[in-house]
Amino acid sequence: MTFIIAIQLNDSIIVTADNKKVVLRETGEIDVKTDKTSKIYAWDNGIITGTGESHVISRSIALFKKFAYSNIDKLPQCLNISRQLRELEVGTAYDQIENTKLICSSYVNQGAQLYTIQRFDPLQPYELTAVQPMDITIWLFHPNIESIFVELQQLYAELKDYALFNNKVDWVNYYINRLAPIYQKQSQCDVLMSRSFDFFFQTKDEYVTGHIPNTQDTLLEFKEVSSNFESFKKDGCE
């Protein structure tokens, strides 16, 4: 039940994901965890995250790393196998499992590239699709985005490539202060997502990660940013 905003720029990418974990029990009950969790996973060339059932997502990534040797072209197959295994465990009557999908990033010559891994019909295979430049992908459980429509329009109208900023800090501050209000407002409508979120910024040569508790009432201003995945997983950059 993840809320993801993924931005494909011409020379870089930005991915944010909320921190509320929802687990489907073998009994069919949905368990909403009170503790916060990171939903952005590191791999050799970027990150992987997704919406749907957490077991399907985490197992897909484990298969991708261990058996597909991090070959991005095999990620759709890993998702398919993971979903089938989960259906053997709990059955096939759960939309959360059926609709699980992934988004991942990778370094490319022009900078960084986002890919979606999903299918639009149960009879179709999962497809790996590159996200087009200057495009925003929004994945969410709650279908109503009326409260954040204006903010999303403004975000789209104000997209700027990394190359237009003086430094990484200006780049991060620019986007974080446009993304934070969206998470604040949507979390008031959707109880299955958190207002807090993790972020990942990636360019041709480097990446920046961090965590936003999102309890502030004023603009956020980073003085420096981290490029360490271990600190991202444990503490974040607050």
C-alpha positions in Angstrom: 0.0 0.0 0.0 2.8 2.3 -0.9 2.7 5.9 -2.1 5.4 6.5 -4.7 6.4 9.5 -6.7 9.1 8.8 -9.3 10.4 11.6 -11.6 12.3 10.9 -14.8 14.4 14.0 -15.8 16.7 14.2 -18.9 19.8 13.6 -16.9 18.7 12.2 -13.6 15.9 10.6 -11.6 14.1 11.2 -8.2 12.1 8.5 -6.3 10.2 8.9 -3.1 8.3 6.3 -1.1 6.3 6.5 2.1 7.1 4.5 5.3 3.9 2.7 6.3 4.1 -1.1 6.0 1.0 -3.2 5.3 1.2 -7.0 5.4 -1.2 -9.6 4.1 -1.5 -12.4 6.6 -2.0 -16.1 5.6 -5.5 -15.7 7.1 -6.3 -13.1 4.6 -6.3 -10.2 7.1 -4.5 -7.0 6.4 -2.1 -6.0 9.1 -1.0 -2.3 9.3 2.3 -2.0 11.1 2.8 0.9 13.5 6.6 1.0 13.0 8.1 2.8 10.0 9.9 0.9 7.3 12.0 1.7 4.3 10.6 0.6 1.0 13.5 1.6 -1.2 16.0 -1.2 -1.8 19.5 -0.7 -3.1 21.0 -2.8 -6.0 24.3 -2.4 -7.9 23.2 0.3 -10.3 20.4 2.1 -8.4 17.3 1.3 -6.4 14.1 -0.9 -6.6 10.8 -0.1 -4.9 7.2 -1.1 -5.6 3.6 -1.1 -4.6 1.4 -4.0 -3.6 2.3 -6.8 -1.2 5.5 -6.4 0.7 6.4 -10.1 0.6 6.1 -10.2 -3.2 8.3 -7.1 -3.5 11.1 -8.2 -1.1 11.2 -11.8 -2.6 11.3 -10.4 -6.1 14.4 -8.4 -5.2 16.0 -11.3 -3.4 15.5 -13.5 -6.5 16.8 -10.7 -8.7 20.1 -10.4 -6.8 20.7 -14.1 -6.0 19.5 -16.0 -9.1 19.3 -13.3 -11.8 22.7 -11.9 -10.9 21.2 -8.3 -11.0 20.3 -8.6 -14.7 17.7 -5.9 -15.0 16.1 -7.7 -18.0 15.2 -10.6 -15.8 13.5 -8.5 -13.1 10.0 -9.1 -14.7 10.6 -12.9 -14.4 11.6 -12.5 -10.8 8.4 -10.6 -10.0 6.4 -13.2 -11.7 8.0 -16.1 -9.8 7.6 -14.2 -6.5 3.9 -13.5 -7.1 3.3 -17.2 -7.9 5.1 -18.3 -4.8 3.0 -16.0 -2.7 -0.2 -17.2 -4.3 0.8 -20.7 -3.4 1.1 -19.6 0.3 -2.1 -17.6 0.6 -4.2 -18.1 -2.5 -5.1 -16.1 -5.6 -8.0 -14.0 -4.3 -6.0 -11.0 -3.2 -5.8 -7.8 -5.4 -2.8 -6.6 -3.4 -0.7 -9.5 -4.6 -2.1 -9.6 -8.1 -1.4 -5.9 -8.6 2.1 -5.8 -7.2 4.5 -3.9 -9.5 8.0 -2.5 -9.3 9.9 0.5 -10.3 13.7 0.6 -10.5 16.6 2.9 -11.5 19.8 2.3 -13.3 22.8 4.3 -14.5 22.9 5.0 -18.2 25.1 7.1 -20.5 22.9 10.2 -20.3 22.5 10.0 -16.5 20.0 7.8 -14.8 16.9 5.9 -16.1 13.7 4.7 -14.4 12.0 1.5 -15.5 8.6 0.1 -14.5 7.9 -3.6 -14.2 4.1 -4.3 -14.4 1.3 -5.9 -16.3 -2.1 -4.6 -17.2 -3.9 -7.9 -17.5 -3.4 -11.2 -15.6 -3.0 -13.1 -18.9 -0.1 -10.8 -20.0 3.6 -11.1 -19.0 5.2 -8.5 -16.9 7.0 -5.9 -19.0 10.1 -3.8 -18.3 9.4 -0.3 -19.7 11.7 2.8 -19.7 10.0 5.9 -18.3 10.0 8.8 -20.7 12.0 12.0 -20.0 10.3 14.8 -18.0 7.6 12.4 -16.8 6.2 11.8 -13.4 5.0 8.3 -12.3 2.6 8.2 -9.3 1.6 4.9 -7.7 -0.9 5.0 -4.8 -3.6 2.9 -3.2 -6.1 5.6 -2.6 -7.5 6.6 -6.0 -8.6 10.1 -5.0 -5.9 12.7 -5.6 -8.1 15.8 -5.5 -6.3 17.2 -2.4 -2.9 17.1 -4.1 -4.0 17.8 -7.7 -2.7 21.4 -7.7 0.6 20.4 -6.1 1.1 17.7 -8.7 0.3 20.1 -11.5 2.8 22.6 -10.1 5.5 19.9 -9.7 5.1 18.9 -13.3 5.2 22.4 -14.6 8.4 23.2 -12.6 10.5 20.1 -13.5 14.1 21.0 -13.9 17.1 18.9 -14.8 20.0 18.4 -12.4 22.3 20.3 -14.8 20.4 23.5 -14.1 21.3 23.6 -10.4 24.5 24.9 -8.9 25.0 21.9 -6.7 23.4 18.8 -5.2 22.1 20.6 -2.1 20.1 23.1 -4.2 18.8 20.2 -6.3 17.5 18.3 -3.3 16.0 21.3 -1.6 14.2 22.3 -4.7 12.4 19.0 -5.1 12.0 18.0 -1.5 10.0 21.2 -0.7 7.7 20.4 -3.6 7.2 16.8 -2.6 6.8 17.1 1.2 3.4 18.9 1.0 2.1 16.3 -1.3 2.9 13.5 1.2 1.4 15.6 4.0 -1.9 16.2 2.3 -2.4 12.8 0.7 -1.7 11.0 4.0 -4.7 12.8 5.5 -6.9 11.1 2.9 -5.2 7.7 2.8 -4.7 5.9 6.2 -2.5 3.2 4.5 0.3 5.6 3.8 2.6 7.8 6.0 3.4 11.5 5.7 7.1 10.6 6.2 9.0 9.3 3.2 12.4 8.3 2.0 14.0 9.8 -1.1 16.6 8.8 -3.7 18.2 11.2 -6.2 20.4 9.7 -8.9 22.6 11.2 -11.6 25.1 9.8 -14.0 27.9 9.7 -11.4 26.4 9.7 -8.0 23.3 9.4 -5.8 21.8 11.1 -2.8 19.5 9.4 -0.2 17.6 10.5 2.9 14.6 10.4 5.0 12.0 13.2 5.7 9.9 12.8 8.9 7.6 15.5 7.3 6.4 17.0 10.6 7.6 20.5 9.8 5.5 23.5 9.1 8.2 25.5 7.2 10.4 25.0 4.2 13.1 22.3 4.6 16.7 23.4 4.0 19.5 20.8 3.7 23.0 22.1 4.3 24.6 18.9 3.1 23.4 15.5 1.8 24.5 11.9 2.1 25.4 9.4 -0.6 25.7 6.4 1.7 23.2 3.6 1.3 24.0 2.2 4.8 23.1 5.4 6.6 20.0 5.6 4.4 18.8 2.2 5.5 19.5 2.8 9.2 19.2 6.5 10.0 18.4 8.5 6.9 19.3 12.1 6.5 17.0 14.3 8.6 
